[in-house]
């Protein structure tokens, strides 16, 4: 068996539950008066570590004694949260775990039907939302048979006067406890840490509908992604806490490192760049579509001059885009690094050290405590330099899928998580070629959509792109088709002329080999369909392609 490990030493992980790790251990670097969570639009609305500890215990008391969360044991009762960004959202996350429950974040972009599906699948005992998502949450509760007095609305409208209102009568349920507190259980037993679910986040995995990923206390404690040179960690929380990146990068990592998360109510590009400049943030993790906008927008000038660390994850980023966006970061001295990860591995698995300037497009090497394999379709190890599916082992690998024993057996096998991502290893670094089932096969030759997409968005007048394979029946083969978003005059296209489909094809022809050409055509669109985490929704494009004219070679 050929295995790959970090070039750094493994970390001696503490046998502690995640809340003790953050609040009451020497591992956590936040001081009692550190403002760990701040409302970006109103910095007077903040929570310090000391305030958070008391607020978590008060909220946990109410969750347990009024709603029964955790009454029958830890890791059994799910609480689904559909919430905009607010400093109280991570408090809810901590409080649910403190009460013995399971935090399950739902996308704020969900339709009622999508929310109903997650609530039912998680068998949620309580629903939490912010005001703008109240109507959708109430309707989901009705369809799921959940009493409306078990739907709570986060109210953070008055600075530092946090409330949880019942939708039935508007009362603040935090007053129920009259200041009483419930301390969380301090857990040090390794088996219990590994088997008690603290978080249930949904992922499509390699195939099929979204499945709940059971993430344990042990998984969350193992997410220590910042070692090496010290820096003050401050960041803009711009990704949802329905996604593992939002949980790790805003609720866990800044807190652990003694820093601050500035919470955006809702992502807005202009507000995002302005907050970055106003708070002089030092660390920013985001997804390629947002970094693409930073790179292309003439609005971005000195907004990211204070950044010391910039990271991209959730989807591949081409090296051309990495170089372009880096010119706008840290006065041109901060080079963006890429991470690779998955919900099933509690976020990041590999990464480029932020002290390293890597211009190869690599996603770096494994983090400490992580073991990787690269295998072919027959589960045989591939040679270095050859593509293979990445398998992952280590304390970050989740317990499996909720109520999906067959999918769990298929995906979590022989001690490894089968990622469905195709990677290549060379000289201590990994490159993600593409998803296993997203390869385009043109006459037996593989075409990686990510490679073509990276080239397309390097074009000065293309702001976004997606590539899929469509079937050409005449030659019985797949051919690549590109969906392209062009830069308008409002976005900085100075001459106002948009490229033609032929010009886009010629651009690819001049830069990529013959079998990677856009024989399936070029379709201009207003936007590329993507998930909240920035992954291209290729299923939607394939469905659209079936209604479009077939390819002409």
C-alpha positions in Angstrom: 0.0 0.0 0.0 1.4 3.4 -1.0 0.5 6.0 1.5 1.3 9.8 1.8 1.7 11.8 5.0 2.5 15.3 6.0 6.1 16.4 5.9 5.5 17.9 9.3 5.2 15.9 12.5 1.8 14.7 13.6 0.1 16.8 16.3 -0.6 15.3 19.7 -4.3 16.0 19.8 -5.9 16.7 23.2 -8.5 14.3 24.4 -11.1 17.0 25.0 -14.5 17.9 23.8 -14.6 20.9 21.4 -16.1 23.3 23.9 -13.6 22.6 26.6 -10.9 22.8 24.0 -12.0 26.3 23.0 -13.1 27.8 26.3 -11.2 26.2 29.1 -8.0 24.7 27.9 -4.4 26.0 27.4 -4.8 25.1 23.7 -7.2 28.0 23.0 -5.4 31.3 22.6 -8.3 33.7 23.0 -8.2 35.9 26.1 -11.3 36.4 28.2 -11.8 39.9 26.8 -11.1 38.9 23.2 -14.0 39.9 20.9 -14.4 36.6 19.2 -17.6 37.4 17.2 -18.6 40.9 15.9 -21.4 42.1 13.7 -19.6 43.6 10.7 -22.3 46.2 10.0 -22.4 47.3 13.7 -19.1 46.6 15.6 -20.8 47.7 18.9 -22.7 44.3 18.6 -19.9 42.0 19.8 -19.4 39.0 22.1 -16.2 38.4 24.1 -14.9 35.0 25.1 -16.1 35.5 28.7 -19.5 36.7 27.5 -19.8 33.8 25.1 -19.1 31.3 27.9 -22.0 32.6 30.0 -24.3 33.0 27.0 -23.7 29.5 25.9 -24.4 28.0 29.3 -27.6 30.1 29.6 -28.8 29.1 26.1 -27.9 25.4 26.7 -30.0 25.5 29.9 -33.0 26.6 27.9 -32.4 24.1 25.1 -32.2 21.2 27.6 -34.9 22.2 30.2 -37.5 23.8 27.9 -37.0 21.8 24.7 -35.5 18.6 25.9 -32.4 18.8 23.7 -29.9 16.2 25.0 -32.2 15.0 27.8 -31.8 11.4 26.5 -28.1 11.6 26.0 -25.5 13.4 23.9 -25.6 13.3 20.1 -29.2 12.3 19.6 -31.3 15.4 19.1 -30.7 17.5 16.0 -31.5 21.2 15.8 -31.7 22.6 12.3 -30.6 26.2 11.9 -31.5 28.4 8.8 -29.8 31.6 9.8 -28.2 34.6 8.3 -24.8 35.7 9.6 -24.9 37.1 13.1 -22.6 36.9 16.1 -25.3 34.8 17.8 -25.2 32.1 15.2 -21.9 30.6 16.4 -23.3 30.9 20.0 -26.2 28.7 18.9 -23.7 26.3 17.4 -21.8 26.1 20.7 -25.0 26.0 22.8 -26.6 23.1 20.9 -23.5 21.1 21.4 -23.3 22.2 25.1 -26.9 20.9 25.6 -26.0 17.6 24.2 -27.6 18.2 20.8 -26.5 18.1 17.2 -26.1 21.3 15.2 -27.4 20.9 11.6 -27.0 24.0 9.4 -29.4 24.4 6.5 -28.8 26.6 3.5 -30.4 30.0 3.5 -31.0 29.5 -0.2 -33.3 26.5 0.4 -36.8 26.3 -0.9 -39.4 25.1 1.6 -39.2 21.6 0.0 -35.4 21.4 0.3 -35.6 22.6 4.0 -38.4 20.0 4.7 -36.2 17.3 3.3 -33.3 18.1 5.6 -35.6 18.6 8.7 -37.2 15.2 8.1 -33.9 13.5 7.3 -32.2 14.9 10.4 -35.4 14.1 12.5 -35.0 17.6 13.9 -36.4 18.3 17.4 -36.1 22.1 17.1 -35.8 24.7 14.4 -33.8 28.0 14.6 -33.7 30.8 12.1 -33.2 34.5 11.7 -36.1 36.8 10.8 -35.6 36.9 7.1 -36.0 33.1 7.0 -38.9 32.8 9.4 -41.6 32.3 6.9 -39.8 29.5 5.1 -38.9 27.8 8.4 -42.5 28.1 9.8 -43.9 26.5 6.6 -41.3 23.7 6.9 -42.2 23.1 10.5 -45.9 22.8 9.5 -45.2 20.3 6.8 -43.0 18.3 9.1 -45.5 18.3 12.0 -43.2 20.2 14.3 -45.1 22.4 16.8 -44.6 26.1 16.1 -43.5 26.7 19.7 -40.4 24.8 18.7 -39.4 27.3 16.1 -37.1 30.0 17.5 -36.0 33.3 15.8 -32.6 34.8 16.6 -33.1 38.5 17.4 -29.9 40.5 17.5 -31.4 43.9 16.6 -30.4 45.6 19.9 -26.6 45.5 20.4 -25.5 43.0 23.0 -29.1 42.2 23.9 -29.4 38.7 22.4 -32.8 37.1 22.2 -34.4 33.9 21.0 -38.0 34.6 20.2 -40.7 31.9 20.0 -42.7 32.4 16.7 -46.0 31.7 18.5 -46.0 34.7 20.9 -42.7 36.5 20.3 -41.5 35.8 23.8 -37.8 35.6 24.5 -37.2 32.0 25.5 -33.8 32.9 27.1 -35.9 34.5 29.9 -37.2 31.0 30.7 -34.0 30.1 32.5 -33.9 33.3 34.6 -30.2 33.4 34.3 -29.7 29.7 35.2 -26.9 27.9 33.4 -26.2 24.4 32.1 -22.5 23.6 31.9 -21.4 21.2 29.2 -20.1 17.8 30.0 -16.3 17.6 30.0 -15.4 14.6 27.9 -12.0 13.1 27.9 -12.7 9.5 26.9 -11.4 9.0 23.3 -14.1 6.5 22.2 -16.9 8.8 23.4 -15.3 11.7 21.6 -15.1 9.7 18.4 -18.6 8.3 18.5 -20.7 11.3 19.8 -22.1 13.3 16.9 -21.9 17.1 17.4 -22.6 18.3 13.9 -24.7 17.1 11.0 -23.9 18.8 7.7 -25.2 17.8 4.3 -23.1 16.8 1.4 -23.9 15.2 -2.0 -20.8 13.0 -1.6 -19.7 11.4 -4.9 -23.2 10.8 -6.1 -26.9 11.2 -5.3 -28.9 13.5 -3.2 -27.4 15.3 -0.2 -26.6 13.1 2.8 -26.1 14.1 6.4 -22.5 13.8 7.4 -22.0 12.9 11.1 -19.2 14.9 12.5 -18.0 14.1 16.0 -16.4 16.2 18.8 -13.1 14.5 18.0 -13.4 15.5 14.3 -14.0 19.2 15.3 -11.1 19.2 17.8 -8.8 17.8 15.2 -9.4 20.8 12.9 -6.3 22.8 13.9 -5.2 24.3 10.7 -2.9 27.1 11.8 0.6 26.4 13.1 3.9 28.1 12.3 4.5 31.9 12.4 2.1 33.8 14.7 -0.3 36.4 13.5 -3.5 38.1 14.7 -6.4 36.2 13.1 -9.2 38.5 12.0 -11.6 37.5 9.1 -14.8 38.4 7.4 -17.4 35.6 7.9 -18.9 35.5 4.4 -19.7 31.8 3.9 -22.7 30.0 5.4 -22.6 27.9 8.5 -24.5 25.3 6.6 -21.1 24.5 5.1 -18.1 23.0 6.8 -16.0 25.9 5.7 -18.2 28.3 7.6 -18.1 26.2 10.7 -14.3 25.7 10.7 -13.2 29.1 9.4 -15.5 31.3 11.4 -16.8 29.4 14.5 -13.6 27.4 15.3 -10.3 28.5 13.9 -10.4 32.2 14.7 -11.6 31.5 18.2 -8.9 28.8 18.8 -6.3 31.3 17.5 -7.5 34.1 19.7 -8.9 36.2 16.8 -12.1 37.7 15.6 -14.8 36.8 13.1 -16.7 39.8 11.6 -20.1 38.4 10.6 -21.9 39.6 7.4 -25.7 39.3 7.6 -25.8 38.3 4.0 -23.0 38.1 1.4 -22.7 41.2 -0.7 -19.5 41.9 -2.7 -19.3 45.6 -2.2 -19.9 45.2 1.6 -17.4 42.3 1.7 -14.5 44.3 0.3 -15.4 47.4 2.3 -15.5 45.4 5.6 -12.1 43.9 4.7 -10.7 47.4 4.3 -12.4 48.8 7.4 -11.4 46.1 9.8 -8.0 45.5 8.2 -8.5 41.7 8.3 -5.4 39.5 8.3 -6.9 36.2 7.1 -9.5 35.4 4.5 -10.7 32.1 3.3 -13.3 32.1 0.5 -14.4 30.2 -2.6 -13.0 30.7 -6.1 -16.1 32.7 -7.4 -15.5 35.4 -4.8 -11.8 35.5 -5.4 -12.6 35.7 -9.2 -14.7 38.8 -8.5 -11.9 40.3 -6.5 -9.4 39.7 -9.3 -11.7 41.1 -12.0 -13.4 44.0 -10.3 -11.9 47.5 -10.8 -13.6 48.4 -7.5 -10.9 46.5 -5.6 -7.9 48.7 -4.9 -6.4 48.8 -1.4 -9.2 46.7 0.2 -7.0 43.7 1.0 -3.7 45.4 1.7 -3.7 44.1 5.3 -4.2 40.4 4.4 -1.3 38.1 5.5 -3.1 34.9 4.7 -5.5 34.2 1.8 -7.0 30.8 1.1 -9.2 29.3 -1.6 -11.2 26.1 -1.1 -14.4 24.2 -2.0 -13.6 24.1 -5.7 -10.4 24.2 -7.9 -8.7 27.5 -8.7 -6.5 27.7 -11.7 -3.0 29.1 -11.3 -3.7 32.0 -13.7 -6.5 33.2 -11.4 -4.3 32.6 -8.3 -1.7 34.9 -9.8 -4.2 37.5 -10.9 -5.9 37.8 -7.5 -2.7 37.7 -5.5 -1.7 41.0 -7.1 -4.5 42.6 -5.1 -3.7 41.0 -1.8 -1.3 42.3 0.9 0.0 45.1 -1.4 1.0 42.3 -3.8 3.0 40.5 -1.2 0.4 37.9 -0.2 0.1 34.9 -2.5 -3.2 33.0 -2.2 -2.9 29.3 -1.3 -5.3 26.5 -2.0 -6.8 23.9 0.3 -8.5 20.7 -0.7 -11.1 19.1 1.6 -14.6 17.7 2.0 -17.4 17.8 4.5 -16.8 14.1 5.1 -13.3 15.0 6.3 -14.4 18.0 8.4 -13.1 20.5 5.9 -9.5 20.8 4.8 -7.4 17.7 4.1 -4.4 19.2 2.3 -3.1 22.7 2.0 -0.2 24.9 0.9 1.6 26.5 3.8 0.8 30.2 3.7 4.5 31.0 4.1 5.1 29.4 0.7 4.5 31.0 -2.7 3.3 28.2 -4.9 2.5 29.1 -8.5 1.8 25.6 -9.7 -1.9 25.4 -8.8 -1.2 22.7 -6.2 -3.5 22.1 -3.2 -0.4 21.3 -1.1 0.4 18.3 1.0 -1.5 16.5 3.7 -2.1 18.2 7.0 -0.5 16.5 10.1 -2.4 13.4 11.3 -3.7 12.8 7.8 -3.0 9.7 5.6 -3.7 9.7 1.9 -3.8 7.1 -0.9 -4.2 7.4 -4.7 -6.0 4.5 -6.3 -7.3 3.4 -9.6 -10.8 2.0 -10.4 -9.7 -1.4 -9.1 -8.5 0.1 -5.8 -4.8 -0.4 -6.7 -2.3 2.2 -5.8 -1.2 4.4 -8.8 2.4 5.5 -9.4 3.4 9.1 -8.5 2.5 11.4 -11.4 -0.5 9.3 -12.4 -4.1 10.3 -11.6 -6.1 8.4 -9.1 -8.9 8.7 -6.6 -7.9 10.3 -3.3 -8.6 8.2 -0.2 -8.3 9.9 3.2 -7.7 8.5 6.7 -7.2 10.3 10.1 -9.0 11.9 13.0 -10.7 14.4 10.7 -12.7 11.7 8.8 -16.3 11.7 9.8 -18.3 8.9 11.3 -20.3 8.3 8.2 -23.7 9.3 6.7 -26.8 9.7 8.8 -29.3 6.9 8.2 -27.4 5.8 5.0 -25.7 2.5 6.0 -25.1 1.5 2.3 -23.7 4.8 1.3 -21.5 4.8 4.4 -20.2 1.3 3.6 -19.4 2.4 0.0 -17.7 5.7 0.9 -16.0 4.9 4.2 -14.2 1.6 3.6 -11.2 -0.1 5.1 -10.5 2.9 7.3 -10.4 5.4 4.5 -12.9 7.9 3.1 -13.3 7.7 -0.7 -13.4 11.3 -1.8 -14.4 10.9 -5.4 -11.8 13.5 -6.3 -9.1 12.7 -8.8 -5.6 13.8 -7.8 -2.0 13.6 -8.9 1.0 13.5 -6.6 4.4 14.9 -7.4 7.3 16.1 -5.3 5.4 16.2 -2.1 2.4 18.1 -3.4 -1.1 17.2 -4.8 -3.1 18.5 -7.7 -6.8 18.0 -8.0 -7.6 17.1 -11.6 -11.3 16.8 -11.2 -14.2 14.9 -9.8 -14.2 11.2 -10.6 -17.6 11.4 -12.4 -17.0 14.7 -14.1 -14.3 13.7 -16.5 -15.2 14.2 -20.1 -14.0 11.3 -22.4 -13.4 12.5 -25.9 -12.6 9.4 -28.0 -11.1 7.7 -25.0 -9.0 10.6 -23.9 -9.9 12.3 -20.6 -10.7 16.0 -20.5 -10.7 17.7 -17.0 -13.4 20.5 -17.0 -11.5 22.3 -14.2 -8.4 22.7 -16.5 -10.5 24.2 -19.4 -12.4 26.4 -16.9 -9.2 27.8 -15.4 -8.0 28.8 -18.8 -11.3 30.4 -19.8 -11.5 32.7 -16.8 -7.9 33.8 -17.4 -9.4 35.6 -20.5 -9.6 39.3 -19.8 -13.2 39.5 -20.8 -14.5 36.3 -19.3 -15.6 36.5 -15.6 -16.8 32.9 -15.1 -17.1 29.6 -16.9 -18.2 26.0 -16.6 -17.5 23.1 -18.9 -19.4 19.8 -19.2 -19.4 16.9 -21.6 -22.3 16.4 -24.0 -22.8 13.4 -26.2 -22.2 13.5 -29.9 -24.1 10.6 -31.3 -22.6 10.8 -34.8 -19.1 9.9 -33.4 -20.3 8.1 -30.3 -18.2 10.3 -28.0 -18.5 13.1 -25.5 -17.3 16.6 -26.5 -16.7 19.6 -24.2 -19.2 22.4 -24.1 -18.5 25.7 -22.3 -20.9 28.0 -20.6 -19.4 31.4 -20.4 -20.1 34.7 -18.5 -18.6 37.7 -20.1 -17.4 41.0 -18.6 -19.7 43.9 -19.2 -18.8 47.6 -19.3 -20.1 47.9 -15.8 -17.7 45.3 -14.7 -14.7 47.0 -16.2 -14.9 46.0 -19.9 -13.5 49.3 -21.3 -14.3 48.9 -25.0 -17.7 47.3 -24.4 -17.1 44.5 -27.0 -17.9 41.0 -26.0 -16.0 38.0 -27.4 -17.8 35.8 -30.0 -18.1 32.1 -29.6 -15.5 31.6 -32.2 -13.1 33.8 -30.4 -13.5 31.8 -27.3 -12.9 28.6 -29.2 -9.8 30.1 -30.8 -8.5 31.1 -27.3 -8.8 27.5 -26.1 -7.3 26.2 -29.3 -4.3 28.4 -28.9 -3.7 27.1 -25.3 -4.9 23.5 -25.0 -4.3 20.3 -26.9 -6.6 19.0 -29.6 -8.8 16.7 -27.5 -9.7 19.5 -25.1 -11.2 21.8 -27.7 -14.8 23.1 -27.3 -16.3 20.9 -29.9 -19.6 21.0 -28.0 -19.9 24.8 -28.6 -19.9 27.9 -26.5 -23.0 29.1 -24.7 -23.1 32.6 -23.3 -25.1 32.9 -20.0 -25.7 35.5 -17.3 -24.4 33.3 -14.5 -23.0 29.9 -13.7 -25.3 27.8 -11.4 -23.4 27.1 -8.2 -24.0 25.8 -4.7 -23.6 28.2 -1.7 -20.0 26.9 -1.3 -19.1 27.8 -4.9 -19.2 24.4 -6.5 -20.5 24.3 -10.1 -23.9 22.6 -10.3 -23.1 20.5 -13.4 -26.3 18.6 -13.1 -28.2 21.8 -13.9 -26.0 22.4 -16.9 -26.4 18.9 -18.2 -30.2 19.2 -17.9 -30.0 22.4 -19.8 -27.8 20.9 -22.5 -30.4 18.2 -23.3 -32.7 21.0 -24.4 -30.1 22.8 -26.5 -29.0 22.0 -30.1 -26.7 19.0 -30.3 -23.0 19.5 -31.0 -21.7 20.2 -34.5 -18.1 19.1 -35.1 
